[in-house]
């Protein structure tokens, strides 16, 4: 009996260790694309080639449509006044999905508008992430529900969901009457107020848009709402025929990414963009921690003559560990010809890129493993030279407030800094 007991304990220990290993591998998985290959002498399709758009659509499931109007809505000063006005204009429906929320003026303003519109018989749906918006008070939510707003929490943390707790929806959605859409990196917290140039006024990039692409954003919301409530919204109230009508002349699509086994749409989007760049690639991202494969792709782009520049956070970041992890790889990237800048006035929370002045992305996706392997993300992608020139201009305007990292001086940082960076780098797949 004693021998059988020992065998049972050993078997149990082996099972526990195996489950622990599976858990570690699950929460540290990466994405597998290491290179982009082609049998043609010209290489992967350039962004200016019509094949690029078709390839992007096939590889990510994102449809790029004509007939859209897209506007920058950067920083609190650029997004909230327009957003509040659009929400107050709603006559049929409002759908809102937010990842991060804190009590304060922004959250209270949104709640007041949603309550007023719900009392005016507008159907209002609000979806908040159970983790990112956990600080919203019960009274705040109860006030919305009492006014007729339908409120749901996405992916609440339960003991039986521990294995997927790291899979969050980082998506930002606002759709008004199926005709006006917003996405970007903004949320419901007061540090998103302001001009992005002063302390505690985060630098943020968002977009307001009209046209058929709004229906894609609504569909992204609908999938999350169905997950949270079991209710799949459809029909002309949420997808009106007027929403499919042209509102401008801009080619745009909604890149909605979800975690999956193997390579993800987010990873394929970034890989295709990097190898498709021929002249310049400007990345502005708050959490810039590229893995080995993406560093290699960026360096290869610089080697073939692409002007590759990255603008990221400084020590004023809200997540120091991610900043240290990214800095661990600065030397490698700088030696490879990539130019790196750190934004100085405040926290930089933008997630944008612009390639060859014609292909742009603005949204919620960070340049790290979490966004590519674990999160749902929403990015508006735009194939338009006018919008691309605006993106180039904004990028260089931000560089006026940034410090360029030079290899010679960066190599002289302290041994302690290098040690901290190495430690953070070891955690980079979890950040």
C-alpha positions as CSV (number, residue, x, y, z in Angstrom):
1,X,0.0,0.0,0.0
2,X,2.9,2.3,0.9
3,X,4.5,1.7,-2.5
4,X,1.2,2.3,-4.4
5,X,0.8,5.6,-2.4
6,X,4.3,6.7,-3.4
7,X,3.6,5.9,-7.0
8,X,0.4,7.8,-6.8
9,X,2.1,10.9,-5.3
10,X,4.8,10.8,-8.0
11,X,2.2,10.5,-10.7
12,X,0.3,13.4,-9.2
13,X,3.5,15.5,-9.0
14,X,4.3,14.8,-12.6
15,X,0.7,15.8,-13.6
16,X,1.0,19.1,-11.6
17,X,4.4,19.9,-13.2
18,X,3.0,19.1,-16.6
19,X,0.0,21.4,-16.1
20,X,2.3,24.1,-14.8
21,X,4.5,23.8,-17.8
22,X,1.5,24.0,-20.1
23,X,0.3,27.1,-18.3
24,X,3.7,28.8,-18.6
25,X,3.9,28.0,-22.3
26,X,0.3,29.2,-22.8
27,X,0.9,32.6,-21.3
28,X,4.3,33.1,-22.9
29,X,3.5,32.0,-26.5
30,X,4.7,34.1,-29.3
31,X,4.0,34.4,-33.0
32,X,5.9,32.4,-35.6
33,X,6.6,34.5,-38.6
34,X,10.3,34.9,-39.1
35,X,10.5,36.1,-42.7
36,X,8.4,36.8,-45.7
37,X,9.4,34.9,-48.9
38,X,8.4,35.1,-52.5
39,X,9.5,33.3,-55.7
40,X,9.6,36.5,-57.7
41,X,12.8,38.5,-58.2
42,X,11.0,41.7,-57.1
43,X,10.4,40.4,-53.6
44,X,7.2,40.9,-51.6
45,X,4.7,43.4,-53.0
46,X,5.5,47.0,-52.4
47,X,2.9,49.1,-50.6
48,X,2.4,51.1,-53.8
49,X,1.6,47.9,-55.7
50,X,-2.1,47.0,-56.1
51,X,-1.1,43.4,-55.1
52,X,-0.2,44.7,-51.6
53,X,-3.8,45.7,-50.9
54,X,-5.2,42.4,-52.1
55,X,-2.5,40.4,-50.2
56,X,-3.3,42.4,-47.0
57,X,-7.0,41.6,-47.4
58,X,-6.4,37.9,-47.9
59,X,-3.9,37.6,-45.0
60,X,-5.8,39.6,-42.4
61,X,-9.5,39.2,-43.4
62,X,-9.7,43.0,-43.6
63,X,-11.7,44.5,-46.4
64,X,-10.5,47.9,-47.6
65,X,-13.3,49.9,-49.1
66,X,-13.6,53.2,-50.9
67,X,-16.0,56.0,-49.9
68,X,-14.8,56.8,-46.4
69,X,-14.0,60.1,-44.7
70,X,-11.3,59.9,-42.0
71,X,-10.2,62.7,-39.6
72,X,-7.5,62.8,-37.0
73,X,-8.8,63.1,-33.5
74,X,-5.6,63.3,-31.5
75,X,-5.2,63.8,-27.7
76,X,-8.1,64.8,-25.4
77,X,-8.5,68.2,-27.1
78,X,-9.0,66.5,-30.4
79,X,-11.2,63.6,-29.5
80,X,-13.5,64.4,-26.6
81,X,-15.3,67.6,-27.8
82,X,-16.1,65.9,-31.2
83,X,-17.1,62.7,-29.5
84,X,-19.4,64.3,-27.0
85,X,-21.1,66.3,-29.8
86,X,-21.5,63.1,-32.0
87,X,-22.9,61.1,-29.1
88,X,-25.5,63.9,-28.3
89,X,-26.6,63.8,-31.9
90,X,-27.5,60.1,-31.8
91,X,-31.1,59.3,-32.8
92,X,-31.2,55.5,-33.1
93,X,-28.2,53.6,-31.5
94,X,-25.0,54.1,-29.6
95,X,-22.5,51.3,-29.2
96,X,-19.4,51.8,-27.0
97,X,-16.6,49.4,-26.1
98,X,-13.8,50.5,-23.8
99,X,-10.8,48.7,-22.4
100,X,-9.4,51.0,-19.7
101,X,-11.6,53.2,-17.5
102,X,-11.1,55.2,-14.3
103,X,-13.6,57.3,-12.3
104,X,-13.3,61.0,-13.1
105,X,-14.5,63.8,-15.4
106,X,-14.2,61.8,-18.6
107,X,-16.2,58.8,-17.3
108,X,-18.8,61.0,-15.7
109,X,-19.3,63.0,-18.9
110,X,-19.8,59.9,-21.0
111,X,-22.2,58.5,-18.4
112,X,-24.3,61.7,-18.4
113,X,-24.6,61.7,-22.2
114,X,-25.4,58.0,-22.4
115,X,-28.1,58.4,-19.7
116,X,-29.7,61.3,-21.5
117,X,-29.7,59.6,-24.9
118,X,-31.1,56.4,-23.4
119,X,-34.0,58.4,-21.8
120,X,-34.6,59.8,-25.2
121,X,-35.3,56.3,-26.5
122,X,-31.9,55.8,-28.2
123,X,-30.8,52.2,-27.7
124,X,-27.4,52.5,-25.9
125,X,-25.0,49.5,-25.4
126,X,-21.9,49.9,-23.3
127,X,-19.3,47.1,-23.1
128,X,-16.4,47.4,-20.7
129,X,-13.5,45.1,-20.1
130,X,-13.8,43.4,-16.7
131,X,-10.1,43.8,-16.0
132,X,-9.2,47.1,-17.6
133,X,-12.4,48.9,-16.3
134,X,-12.6,47.2,-12.9
135,X,-12.3,50.5,-11.1
136,X,-15.6,51.9,-12.3
137,X,-17.9,52.0,-9.3
138,X,-21.1,50.0,-8.9
139,X,-23.1,53.3,-8.5
140,X,-21.7,54.6,-11.8
141,X,-22.9,51.4,-13.6
142,X,-26.2,51.3,-11.7
143,X,-27.0,54.9,-12.8
144,X,-26.5,53.9,-16.4
145,X,-28.7,50.9,-16.1
146,X,-31.4,52.8,-14.3
147,X,-31.6,55.2,-17.2
148,X,-32.0,52.3,-19.7
149,X,-28.4,51.9,-20.9
150,X,-27.5,48.2,-21.4
151,X,-24.1,47.6,-19.7
152,X,-22.1,44.4,-20.0
153,X,-18.7,43.3,-18.7
154,X,-16.4,41.4,-21.1
155,X,-14.4,38.4,-19.9
156,X,-14.8,38.6,-16.1
157,X,-12.1,36.8,-14.2
158,X,-13.3,33.5,-12.8
159,X,-11.5,30.4,-11.5
160,X,-12.4,28.5,-14.6
161,X,-11.1,31.2,-17.0
162,X,-7.6,31.4,-15.5
163,X,-6.1,29.7,-18.5
164,X,-7.4,32.5,-20.8
165,X,-7.2,35.4,-18.3
166,X,-4.3,37.0,-20.3
167,X,-6.5,37.2,-23.5
168,X,-8.0,40.7,-23.1
169,X,-9.9,42.8,-25.5
170,X,-7.9,46.0,-26.0
171,X,-10.4,47.3,-28.5
172,X,-11.8,50.8,-28.6
173,X,-15.2,51.3,-30.3
174,X,-17.7,54.1,-30.5
175,X,-20.4,54.0,-33.2
176,X,-23.2,56.5,-33.5
177,X,-26.3,55.6,-35.5
178,X,-24.2,53.3,-37.6
179,X,-22.7,56.2,-39.4
180,X,-19.9,57.7,-37.3
181,X,-17.1,55.7,-35.8
182,X,-14.2,56.3,-33.5
183,X,-11.2,54.1,-32.6
184,X,-7.7,54.7,-31.3
185,X,-6.0,54.4,-28.0
186,X,-8.2,56.6,-25.8
187,X,-10.2,55.5,-22.8
188,X,-12.2,56.8,-19.9
189,X,-9.5,58.4,-17.7
190,X,-8.7,62.0,-17.1
191,X,-5.1,61.8,-18.1
192,X,-6.4,61.5,-21.7
193,X,-7.5,65.1,-21.4
194,X,-5.3,67.9,-22.8
195,X,-3.0,68.5,-25.7
196,X,-0.4,65.7,-25.2
197,X,2.4,68.1,-24.7
198,X,2.2,68.6,-20.9
199,X,2.7,66.5,-17.8
200,X,-0.3,64.2,-17.1
201,X,-1.9,65.0,-20.5
202,X,-1.2,61.9,-22.5
203,X,-0.1,62.0,-26.1
204,X,-2.7,59.9,-27.9
205,X,-3.7,59.1,-31.5
206,X,-7.3,58.5,-32.5
207,X,-9.5,58.7,-35.6
208,X,-13.1,59.7,-36.4
209,X,-14.5,58.3,-39.6
210,X,-17.7,57.9,-41.7
211,X,-18.5,55.6,-44.6
212,X,-18.7,51.9,-45.1
213,X,-15.7,51.2,-42.8
214,X,-18.0,52.2,-39.8
215,X,-20.0,49.0,-40.4
216,X,-16.8,47.0,-39.9
217,X,-16.2,48.7,-36.6
218,X,-19.8,47.9,-35.6
219,X,-19.3,44.3,-36.5
220,X,-16.2,44.2,-34.2
221,X,-18.4,45.5,-31.4
222,X,-21.1,43.0,-32.2
223,X,-18.7,40.0,-31.9
224,X,-17.6,41.2,-28.4
225,X,-21.2,42.0,-27.3
226,X,-22.3,38.4,-28.4
227,X,-19.4,37.0,-26.3
228,X,-20.4,39.0,-23.2
229,X,-24.1,38.7,-23.4
230,X,-25.1,35.9,-25.8
231,X,-26.9,38.5,-27.9
232,X,-25.8,38.9,-31.5
233,X,-27.0,42.3,-32.7
234,X,-27.9,42.8,-36.4
235,X,-30.5,44.4,-38.6
236,X,-31.1,47.9,-39.9
237,X,-31.1,49.5,-36.5
238,X,-27.4,48.7,-36.0
239,X,-26.4,48.3,-39.6
240,X,-28.5,50.9,-41.5
241,X,-28.4,51.0,-45.3
242,X,-27.2,54.6,-45.0
243,X,-24.1,53.3,-43.2
244,X,-22.9,51.6,-46.4
245,X,-23.2,54.7,-48.5
246,X,-20.1,56.7,-49.5
247,X,-19.1,59.6,-47.2
248,X,-15.8,60.5,-48.8
249,X,-13.1,59.2,-51.1
250,X,-10.7,57.5,-48.7
251,X,-9.7,53.8,-48.9
252,X,-9.9,52.4,-45.4
253,X,-10.6,49.2,-43.5
254,X,-10.9,48.0,-39.9
255,X,-8.2,45.7,-38.9
256,X,-9.8,43.7,-36.1
257,X,-7.4,41.1,-34.6
258,X,-8.0,38.2,-32.3
259,X,-5.7,35.8,-30.5
260,X,-5.3,32.4,-32.2
261,X,-2.9,29.5,-32.6
262,X,-0.1,30.1,-35.0
263,X,0.4,33.4,-36.7
264,X,-2.1,36.1,-36.1
265,X,-3.6,38.8,-38.4
266,X,-1.8,41.4,-36.3
267,X,1.5,39.8,-36.9
268,X,0.8,39.3,-40.6
269,X,-0.2,43.0,-40.9
270,X,3.1,44.2,-39.4
271,X,5.2,41.8,-41.4
272,X,3.6,42.7,-44.7
273,X,3.9,46.4,-43.9
274,X,7.6,46.2,-43.0
275,X,8.6,44.2,-46.1
276,X,6.4,46.2,-48.3
277,X,8.0,49.5,-47.4
278,X,10.4,50.9,-50.0
279,X,11.1,54.5,-48.9
280,X,10.2,55.2,-45.3
281,X,8.5,53.6,-42.3
282,X,7.6,55.7,-39.2
283,X,6.4,53.8,-36.2
284,X,5.0,55.6,-33.2
285,X,4.1,53.2,-30.4
286,X,3.9,53.4,-26.6
287,X,4.9,49.8,-25.9
288,X,7.7,49.0,-28.4
289,X,9.2,45.6,-27.6
290,X,9.8,43.8,-31.0
291,X,10.8,40.2,-30.8
292,X,13.8,38.7,-32.6
293,X,11.9,38.2,-35.9
294,X,10.5,41.7,-36.0
295,X,13.8,43.3,-35.1
296,X,15.3,41.4,-38.0
297,X,12.6,42.6,-40.4
298,X,13.1,46.2,-39.3
299,X,16.9,46.0,-39.7
300,X,16.5,44.4,-43.1
301,X,14.2,47.2,-44.2
302,X,16.8,49.8,-43.0
303,X,19.6,47.8,-44.8
304,X,17.7,48.0,-48.1
305,X,17.5,51.8,-47.8
306,X,14.2,52.4,-46.0
307,X,14.2,55.3,-43.6
308,X,13.0,53.4,-40.5
309,X,12.3,55.5,-37.4
310,X,10.6,54.6,-34.1
311,X,9.1,57.0,-31.7
312,X,8.3,55.5,-28.3
313,X,8.0,56.4,-24.6
314,X,10.6,57.9,-22.3
315,X,10.9,57.4,-18.5
316,X,7.5,59.1,-18.2
317,X,5.8,55.8,-19.2
318,X,3.1,54.3,-17.1
319,X,4.7,50.8,-17.4
320,X,8.4,51.0,-16.7
321,X,9.0,47.3,-17.1
322,X,7.9,47.5,-20.8
323,X,10.1,50.5,-21.4
324,X,13.2,48.7,-19.9
325,X,12.4,45.6,-22.0
326,X,12.3,47.7,-25.2
327,X,15.5,49.6,-24.3
328,X,17.3,46.3,-24.0
329,X,17.2,46.0,-27.8
330,X,18.0,49.6,-28.7
331,X,21.7,48.8,-29.4
332,X,20.8,46.0,-31.7
333,X,18.3,48.1,-33.7
334,X,20.6,51.2,-33.8
335,X,23.5,49.1,-35.1
336,X,21.0,47.8,-37.8
337,X,20.2,51.3,-39.0
338,X,16.9,51.9,-37.2
339,X,16.6,55.4,-35.7
340,X,14.9,55.6,-32.3
341,X,13.4,58.5,-30.4
342,X,11.9,58.9,-26.9
343,X,9.0,61.3,-26.3
344,X,9.8,63.7,-23.5
345,X,6.8,65.9,-22.3
346,X,4.5,63.2,-21.0
347,X,3.3,59.6,-21.5
348,X,3.1,58.7,-25.2
349,X,0.2,56.3,-25.7
350,X,-0.1,56.5,-29.5
351,X,-0.1,53.3,-31.7
352,X,0.4,54.4,-35.3
353,X,2.5,53.8,-38.3
354,X,2.8,55.2,-41.7
355,X,4.7,53.6,-44.6
356,X,5.9,55.3,-47.8
357,X,3.5,58.2,-47.1
358,X,0.4,56.2,-48.3
359,X,-0.3,53.3,-45.9
360,X,-1.3,54.3,-42.4
361,X,-2.6,52.7,-39.3
362,X,-4.2,54.2,-36.2
363,X,-5.6,52.2,-33.3
364,X,-5.1,50.2,-30.2
365,X,-2.4,47.7,-31.2
366,X,1.0,47.9,-29.6
367,X,4.3,46.7,-31.0
368,X,4.7,43.9,-28.5
369,X,3.9,40.3,-28.1
370,X,0.8,40.9,-26.0
371,X,-1.0,42.8,-28.8
372,X,0.1,40.4,-31.4
373,X,-0.5,37.1,-29.6
374,X,-3.0,37.7,-26.8
375,X,-5.2,40.7,-27.3
376,X,-8.2,41.7,-29.5
377,X,-7.2,44.9,-31.1
378,X,-8.8,47.5,-33.4
379,X,-6.9,49.6,-36.0
380,X,-8.1,51.7,-38.8
381,X,-5.9,51.1,-41.8
382,X,-5.9,53.8,-44.5
383,X,-4.5,53.6,-48.0
384,X,-4.4,57.2,-49.0
385,X,-1.6,59.7,-49.8
386,X,-3.3,62.7,-48.3
387,X,-3.9,61.0,-45.0
388,X,-0.4,59.6,-45.2
389,X,1.1,63.1,-45.6
390,X,-0.9,64.1,-42.5
391,X,0.5,61.2,-40.6
392,X,4.1,62.0,-41.7
393,X,3.6,65.6,-40.6
394,X,2.2,64.6,-37.2
395,X,5.1,62.2,-36.7
396,X,7.7,64.8,-37.4
397,X,5.9,67.3,-35.2
398,X,6.1,64.8,-32.3
399,X,9.8,64.4,-33.0
400,X,10.3,68.1,-32.0
401,X,9.4,67.0,-28.5
402,X,11.6,63.9,-28.5
403,X,15.2,63.0,-27.9
404,X,17.0,60.8,-30.4
405,X,18.9,57.9,-29.0
406,X,22.4,57.8,-30.3
407,X,24.4,54.5,-30.1
408,X,27.6,56.0,-28.9
409,X,26.0,57.7,-25.8
410,X,23.5,54.9,-25.2
411,X,26.3,52.3,-24.9
412,X,27.7,54.3,-21.9
413,X,24.6,53.9,-19.7
414,X,25.2,52.3,-16.3
415,X,25.7,48.7,-15.6
416,X,22.6,48.8,-13.4
417,X,20.5,50.1,-16.2
418,X,21.7,47.3,-18.4
419,X,20.9,44.7,-15.7
420,X,17.4,46.1,-15.2
421,X,16.8,46.0,-19.0
422,X,17.9,42.4,-19.2
423,X,15.6,41.4,-16.4
424,X,12.7,43.1,-18.0
425,X,13.5,41.6,-21.4
426,X,13.2,38.1,-19.9
427,X,9.6,39.0,-19.0
428,X,8.8,40.6,-22.4
429,X,6.4,37.9,-23.6
430,X,4.2,38.6,-20.6
431,X,4.2,42.4,-20.7
